[in-house]
Amino acid sequence: MKTYGVLFALLLITHTMTLVNITIFDGQWNGIVLFLSSILFLIGAVFFGTEFKARRKVNT
């Protein structure tokens, strides 16, 4: 899967979790949603970093 597709999917999951937390649970699960959003952000950052490093090696 392309890098932008993975990053867009992670962003979509993060925003969906926030929307569900606010609309259905009235913000009662803020800590859990924040923790999961942070984990998804770190996964995305690591994925982007490895892809960026791999593309730089191929181009040189």
Secondary structure as GFF3:
##gff-version 3
##sequence-region A 1 60
A	DSSP	alpha_helix	3	23	.	.	.	ID=ss1
A	DSSP	alpha_helix	30	59	.	.	.	ID=ss2
###
